[in-house]
């Protein structure tokens, strides 16, 4: 029995690979395929960076929970528009760009459509999507209030408005990356004064050049669950920030997992 099951699994995988390799020939058939077949094809296409605006409709379905598009460079707002009413239970989407690239074809309009279509999102990765503005983050936080993990690293147009809407709407937030944005101390104050101060465990505010020691002091004093805090590349940080970290480490003890910083 076990051998037969392994054989069937292998045949299924080989068939999925064949479909993905010749996706243009199987488009109509795949569009009507059952969810488990779509899932296998989507997994293979995602790993190969083959999901595009043109074919994303073929491989998504109403039961889909996770969408990994970080290697798919040909996804734009148009691809996100096509998720409307198709993936209502989506919990995770990864649109992170690679370390050396930026993803300019994803904008606030696409993120707004995504947020309105997928209110159950809990994990959203948008690293280096540099055309996302505060309006996109506002749409995301007001429609998807159960967000737990949010990566906005390198979304260079973001300001304190994004921090304010995160503070006001995300009471389950566990990790936040807002490095390489335009946030200031005021935005961090608002964040650590919001409901997420009780749930936030990981915060990356590195390369935010306007931040000062006061931002670090606010985080260390208000976020009792914090275990990872990263703020290197902030030129206005001084020895006072290091002192605040030492006090945090003394209070938290073994809860601290990572502290990465630079003082000037």
Residue, then its C-alpha position, 0 to 999 in steps of 0.5 A: x500500500x505504501x509503495x502504491x501511495x508513493x507511486x501516485x504521489x510521484x505521478x501527481x508531482x510529475x504531472x504538475x511539473x509538466x503542466x507548469x512547464x507548458x502552462x500556456x497549453x493547459x491554461x483553460x484546463x487548470x482554471x477549472x481544476x480542483x484546489x489540490x491540483x491548483x495548489x501543487x501547480x501554484x507551489x511550483x510556479x511560485x518557486x520558479x517565479x512563473x506566476x504573472x498577472x496573466x496566469x494568476x487567476x488560473x491557480x488561485x481559489x477560494x480555499x487558498x490560505x498562502x500566496x508566495x510571490x516574492x520570486x515572481x517579478x511579473x506581478x503588478x497591481x493588475x495581478x492583485x486586482x484579480x484576487x478580488x472575490x477569489x481568495x477571501x480566506x487568504x492569510x498570508x501574502x509574500x510580495x517581498x522583493x529580493x535584496x538587490x531589487x525594488x518592486x515598483x509595480x505594486x502600488x497603494x492601489x493594488x494593496x488597497x484592492x488586496x486589503x478589501x478582498x482579503x480581510x483575514x490576512x495575518x502576514x503581509x510582506x512588502x519589502x522594497x515595494x517602493x511605490x506603496x504610500x501611507x494610503x496603502x498602509x491605511x487601507x491594509x490596517x483598517x481592513x485587515x485588523x488581525x495582522x500579526x506580521x508586517x514587513x514594510x522595509x524599504x517602502x521609502x515613501x512611508x511616514x508617521x501616518x503609517x505608524x499612526x494607523x498601525x497603532x490605532x488598528x492592529x492590536x494583534x501585531x507581533x512583528x513589524x519592520x519599518x526600516x528604511x522609511x521616513x518615520x520619526x520619533x513621533x511615529x514610534x511614540x504613537x506605535x508604542x502607545x497603541x494596543x500593539x504595545x502589549x503584543x509586539x515582540x519584534x521591531x526593526x527601525x534600522x536606517x530611519x535617519x530621523x530617529x533619535x534615542x527617544x524612539x528606542x527609549x519609548x520602545x524599551x519602556x512601553x513594549x514589555x514583550x519585545x525580544x528583537x529590536x534592530x536600529x542600526x544605521x540611525x545616525x542620530x542615535x547616541x550612547x543613551x540608546x545603548x543605555x536604554x538597551x542595557x536596562x531592557x536586557x536587565x529587565x527582560x533577561x532571557x526573553x531577549x533574542x536579538x539586539x542589533x544597533x549602531x550608536x554615533 
